[in-house]
C-alpha cells in the first residue's frame, strides 16, 4: 500500500473511531449497532468501497 493510500485509510479510521464506532483493522471489520443506518456516516461507505471492509452489526 502506498504512503498516500495508507494515510487516507488511517485518517478515515481515526474519524470513525472518534465517533465511537469500533473497528478491527486486522479482520477489516466495522462493528456498528443493529437497527441504525451505517451509510449516514460517510467514512463507513468509503472504507467498504475502497479498502474492502465489512460491516458487522452488533446487538446492543
C-alpha positions in Angstrom: 0.0 0.0 0.0 1.4 3.4 -1.0 2.0 6.0 1.7 -0.9 8.3 0.5 -3.3 5.4 0.5 -2.2 4.2 3.9 -2.5 7.7 5.3 -6.0 8.1 3.9 -7.1 4.8 5.5 -5.6 5.8 8.8 -7.4 9.2 8.7 -10.8 7.5 7.8 -10.4 5.1 10.7 -9.4 7.9 13.1 -12.5 9.9 12.3 -14.7 6.8 12.6 -13.3 5.8 16.0 -13.6 9.4 17.2 -17.4 9.0 16.7 -17.4 5.9 18.9 -17.5 3.2 16.2 -15.4 0.1 16.9 -13.1 -1.1 14.0 -10.9 -4.2 13.8 -8.3 -3.4 11.2 -6.8 -6.9 11.1 -10.1 -8.5 10.2 -11.2 -5.5 8.2 -14.5 -5.3 10.2 -16.5 -2.3 11.3 -18.8 -3.0 14.3 -22.0 -0.9 14.1 -25.2 -1.0 16.2 -28.0 -3.0 14.8 -31.0 -1.0 13.5 -29.1 2.1 12.6 -28.1 3.1 9.1 -24.3 2.8 8.6 -24.5 4.9 5.4 -25.2 8.1 7.4 -21.6 8.2 8.5 -19.6 9.0 5.3 -16.4 7.2 6.4 -18.1 3.7 6.5 -19.1 3.5 2.8 -15.6 4.8 1.8 -13.8 2.1 3.9 -16.2 -0.6 2.5 -15.7 0.6 -1.1 -12.0 1.5 -1.2 -10.5 -0.9 1.4 -12.9 -3.9 1.4 -14.0 -3.5 5.0 -17.1 -5.4 6.1 -19.9 -4.2 8.4 -20.7 -6.4 11.4 -24.0 -5.4 13.2 -23.9 -5.6 17.0 -27.0 -6.1 19.1 -26.8 -3.6 22.0 
